[in-house]
């Protein structure tokens, strides 16, 4: 990804994200599932940023770009819900999963069913 054409705050945000991810991976090196979660979330965020830039500029196939953005946001929502819900009481965990599903559904409706 070429960060040279992006602003200072974008570069600072990516530096903070990269540093934080590296630190978490380092501290979680004995827990492969946590390392995989952080690495997967980091990769998904980078891809999401790339596809959002393409979407903003109208580059490439807009329909495929929208699908990629929706899939990545849904993936991130599901990943974080799957980590948070087990920590909550059962009723609250169910609400977390339902909220994640509603968010994915609303995103699908906004992106693909509304003109």
C-alpha positions in Angstrom: 0.0 0.0 0.0 1.4 3.4 -1.0 1.0 5.7 2.0 3.0 8.5 0.3 -0.1 10.1 -1.1 -2.1 10.0 2.2 -2.1 12.7 4.9 -0.1 12.9 8.1 -3.0 11.7 10.2 -3.5 8.6 8.1 0.2 7.7 8.3 0.1 8.3 12.1 -3.0 6.1 12.4 -1.3 3.3 10.5 1.8 3.6 12.5 -0.2 3.4 15.8 -2.2 0.4 14.4 1.0 -1.4 13.3 2.8 -0.7 16.5 -0.1 -1.8 18.7 -0.6 -4.9 16.6 3.0 -5.8 16.8 3.0 -5.3 20.6 -0.1 -7.4 21.1 1.4 -10.2 18.9 4.6 -10.1 20.9 2.8 -10.3 24.2 0.5 -13.1 22.9 3.2 -15.2 21.4 2.3 -18.1 23.6 -1.3 -18.1 22.5 -1.6 -18.9 18.8 -5.4 -18.1 18.6 -4.8 -14.6 19.9 -1.9 -14.1 17.4 -4.1 -15.3 14.6 -6.9 -13.0 15.7 -4.7 -9.9 15.8 -3.0 -10.7 12.5 -6.3 -11.4 10.8 -7.9 -8.2 12.1 -4.8 -6.2 11.0 -4.9 -7.7 7.5 -8.6 -7.1 7.2 -8.3 -3.5 8.3 -5.5 -2.9 5.7 -7.6 -4.5 3.0 -10.7 -2.5 4.1 -8.7 0.7 3.9 -7.5 -0.1 0.4 -11.0 -1.0 -0.9 -12.5 2.1 0.7 -10.0 4.2 -1.1 -11.0 2.5 -4.4 -14.6 3.0 -3.6 -14.2 6.7 -2.8 -12.4 7.2 -6.1 -14.8 5.0 -8.2 -11.9 2.9 -9.5 -12.5 -0.5 -10.9 -15.7 -2.4 -10.7 -17.8 -0.5 -8.1 -20.1 -3.5 -7.4 -17.1 -5.7 -6.6 -15.5 -3.1 -4.5 -18.8 -2.6 -2.5 -18.9 -6.4 -2.0 -15.4 -6.5 -0.7 -16.0 -3.6 1.7 -19.2 -5.3 3.0 -17.4 -8.6 3.4 -14.5 -7.1 5.2 -16.7 -5.1 7.6 -18.9 -8.1 8.2 -15.8 -10.2 8.9 -14.4 -7.7 11.4 -17.8 -7.4 13.1 -18.1 -11.2 13.4 -14.5 -11.5 14.6 -14.9 -8.9 17.4 -18.3 -10.2 18.4 -16.9 -13.7 18.7 -14.3 -12.4 21.1 -16.5 -10.2 23.2 -19.7 -12.3 23.5 -18.1 -15.3 25.4 -16.9 -12.8 28.1 -20.4 -11.6 28.8 -23.4 -13.2 30.6 -25.4 -15.4 28.3 -28.2 -12.9 27.6 -25.8 -10.1 26.9 -23.7 -12.4 24.6 -26.8 -13.2 22.6 -27.5 -9.4 22.3 -23.9 -9.0 21.1 -24.4 -11.6 18.4 -27.8 -10.2 17.4 -26.3 -6.7 17.1 -23.5 -8.0 14.9 -26.0 -9.8 12.7 -28.2 -6.7 12.5 -25.2 -4.6 11.6 -24.2 -6.9 8.8 -27.8 -7.1 7.5 -28.2 -3.3 7.6 -24.9 -2.9 5.8 -26.0 -5.3 3.1 -29.3 -3.5 2.7 -27.6 -0.1 2.5 -25.0 -1.2 0.0 -26.9 -3.5 -2.3 -30.7 -3.1 -1.9 -31.0 0.7 -1.8 -30.3 2.5 -5.1 
